[in-house]
């Protein structure tokens, strides 16, 4: 099976053929179950990167990964809970989206954060959230309990889906990201009604929105995020798309005139100090603007409440 899939996707720019959702699902079962030769595994991951994953392929990969999550919910979860995947980390500015998530918790709303605990040269979500007293779940059931009682929880990909974490960890050996990173961001392990997803590269915005349509996600916002995290910029926000089941809206925010996002790279201690200062209500004006924009995104993810003007809406129909 894997050999035929490689033959299908690895034929170059003009000859490569995409996999169907079912084909992608079956291939990814084999990869997750470590049922393929290491050479075939590497060949498939690189071939998909060179070809470019389609929304259908990614949907199949996500469905397979969800089947390998212990106790993944069989039915949709709480419609007002929010899924916040954080797989990029920060090195230029403290994460306003995590400060907003803590304030969201303080207002009585629930948000689940998932990611990986270490990213070279970057502060991860967990490295910062643990300093703010957030609990890490050791099972999905515990994460659901924490959401109900503490309104916020973190669960690591290594706990959430160990087979996917094994593939995620191959990035160092491959030298490049694979589609596994995108799959992790789209897992929505508690099947929350709302999801916020930041990406590095523009093409993935529309692609991930299309995946969530295939997966029948109630609401998702996908956008070019600050450093690839689910954090909207406070000045001139780049491409942003909203998905509510089959309906899709593209938003083009007007330039607010706020300071540009920082470009200087900082060490982890500096980012951590910035984060703790922001959590202590000592944010600067640009930081407050970023936190407020993230709060607005959380409100939309929970209820669909618009925070933009009609003139900023570009598209109000499925694509």
N, C-alpha and C positions, 0 to 999 in steps of 0.2 A: 504493500500500500504506500509506504513512504517513498519508495523508489519511483513509483508512478507519479506521485505528487510532485517530487523534485523535477521529474521529466516535464511535467506540465508547467511549472512556474519558472523554470530556469533556462528557458530557450531564448533569452535575450529580448531586446526592446520590441522587435516585430513578431517574435514567435511565442512569447510567453502567454499562457492562458490562465485566467483566474479560477480559483476554486469556488464551488458552491458553498453555501452555509453548511450543508451536511458533510461535504468533503472536508472542509476546514475543521469541523468539529471532530471527525474521526481521526484526522491526522494529528490534531492536537492532543487527543486522548493518548495516542502512541507516544508523543513527546513527553507528556506529563507523567506517563507511567514508566518512563525510562525503558521503553520497549523497542528502541531503535539504536542502530550503531552510532557511536559518537561522530563519525564522519558524516553520516546522513543527517544527524541533528544540526551540525554546523552548516552543512550545505543548504538545508531547508531554510534556516534562519537568515542566512546571507542572501539566498535567492529571493526570498520574500522582501527583504530590505531593498534589493536592487530593482525588483519589479514594482514594489509599492503595494501595500496591503489594501484591498478593497474593503468597503464597509461590510459587505456580506462575509468576507473572510474573517474580519475582526469579530463580527457577531458570532460566528461559529466558534472561534477561539475562546471568546468570553463564556459562551454556553458550556463548553467543555471544562473550562477552569472552574466554573461554578459547580459543576457536578463533582469536582474533586475537593470542594470545601465541605468539611465535616459539619453536618447539621445546617446546611444552607436552607433558608426558609422556602417552603414549597409554595407559599402564597405571598402576595405583596404585603409589605410591612406597614408601618405607621406613615400615613400620607403626609404628616407634618414634620417628620424627622428629615434631617439633611445629611447627605453623604459628602464628605470632604476628603478626597484622595490627595495626599501630599507626597509626591515621589521625586521632587526636584531638589528641595532644600534651598537655602538662602546663603549668599555670601556678600551681597551688596547693600542690603538693608534688612532690618528685622521684619519678620512676617506680620504685616497688618491683618492678614486674614485670620491668623491664629489669635491675635488680640481680639478681633471681632468675634471669633467663635467663643472665646471666654465670656465676653460681654453678652453674647446671645444666650449662653448657658445661664448667666446671672439674671436674665430676663425670663427664665423659665422654659426656654426652648431647647430642643435636643439636637445634637450634632455628633456624628461619628467620624473620627479621623483615622485613616489608615495610611501606611507607608512603610519605609524601611528605616531601621534605626541608625544606619551609618551611610553617609555619602561623602566621598573624599573631598576635602576642602570646603564643605558646606555644613551649615547647621540644619539638622533634620527637624521635622515636626516634633518627634518624640524627645529629642535632646532638649527642646525648649518647653514643651508642655509638661514634662515631668517636674521642671523647676517651678511651674505654676500650680503644682498639686494635682494634676490630672492623673487618673488611674489608667494603667495599662491592663487590658483584658487578656486572659490566657486562653480563653475559649470564646466562640461566637455567642454562646449562651450567656457567658459572663458580660460580654459587651452589651448585649441586649438588656441585661439587668442594670448595668451601670447607666445606660441611656435612660432607663426608667427612673432611677434613683438619683443619679448625679447630673443627668442631662448632658454629659459629655464623656467620651471614652476614646482611648486610642487602642488600636489593635494592629500588630505588626504583620506584614505579609508572610513572614516565616511561621507565624502561628495560624494565620488565616488560611493559607494554602501552601504548605511546604513544597509540593511538586513545582508550583509556579515560581516560588522563591529560588529553587534550584536552577531553573532556566533563567531567571532574572540575574542571578549571580554570574552568568556566563559572559556578561558584558566585558569584564576585564580581559578574558581570553579572546573574545571576538574583536575587541578594540572599538566597537561601535554599539549603539543601542540597537535592539531588535524590537519587533512588534510586541514582545512580552511586556515591555514597559507600558504600552498603551492598554493592553489587556488588564493589567493590574489596576490602572486608573478607572476602568469601566466596570469593575467587579460589583460595586454597590452591594457589599456583603449582607447588609440587613434589609435590602430591598426598600430603601427609604424613598419617600415620594419625591424628594428634591435632591438634585446633585449639582455641585459646582465643580468644573474641571478646567484647569489652566493648562496650556500647552506651550511648547517652544516655537513650533513651526506652523505657519499659516494654513497649509493644506489639511492639517489634522483637525482644525476646527470644524469644517464642514463634514469631514469623514466621521468624526466621533459623534456629531449630531445625527448623522445618518445611521450609525450603529445603534444609538439609543432609540431611534424610531423603530428599527428592527426588533429591539428588545422590549418595546412597548413601555419605555420609561415614562412615568407621568410628567415630570418636569426636569429639564436639565439646561444649564447655561454653560457653554463651552467658549473659551476666549483665549486670546494671546495673553498669557498671564505673566506677572512680574517674576522674572527668572524661571519661568515655566511652572510656577505654583498657581493655585486657584485664587489669585489676588488681582483684582482689577486695578489698573493704573488710575491715579486721581487726576491726571491732566488730560492728555489726548489718548484715550483708550483705543487700542488697535482692534482688529476684527473680533466681534462678539456676536454669537448666535444663541437663540433661545429655542428650545424644543418643548412642546407640550403635546404628548402623544404624536400625532401625525403633523400637527401644525408647527411651522418654523417661522421665526422672526429674526431678521438681521438688524442689529442696532449700530448706528454710527454716532458715537457720542461727540458732542461739540467740545472743543478745547476749552477747558475751564480756566486756564491761565495759572494753574498751580505749578510749583517747581517741578522740573523734570525728575524722573526717577534716578537715584544715584548711580553713578558708573564706577566708582572706586570700589575695589574688592577689599573687604575687611576680614580679619581673623575671627575665629569662632567666639573668642571672649568678648570682642567688641559687639558682635551681633547679639550675643546673649545679654549683654548689659543694656543694649538698646531695647531689646524685647521686654526685659524686666522693668525698665523705666516706662515704657509705653503701657505696660500692664498696671503700673502704679499711677495712671492718669497724669503722666508728665510728658505727654507727646508734644512734639513741635507742631506747628500749623500744617506743614506738608504731611506729617504722619497722621494727624487727626483727619485730614482729608482722605487719606488712603483707608483708614479704619472705617470711616463713614461710608465710603463707596463699597467696602466689603460688607458692612451691615446691610446696605441696600440690596446687595446681591443675595444675602441670606434671607431677607424678607421676601424677595421674589421667589427663591427656591421653595420657601414654605407655603406661600399662598398665591403666587403669580401676580403679586402687586407690582405694577409698573413704577419705575423711578426715572423714566426718561420722557422726553416730550414727543408728541406725535410726529414732529418734523424729523426726529431722529430714527423713526422706524422706516426700514427700507423694503421689507418683505414680509408679507402676512399670509403666505400660502406654502403648502408643501413643495419641495423641490424634487 
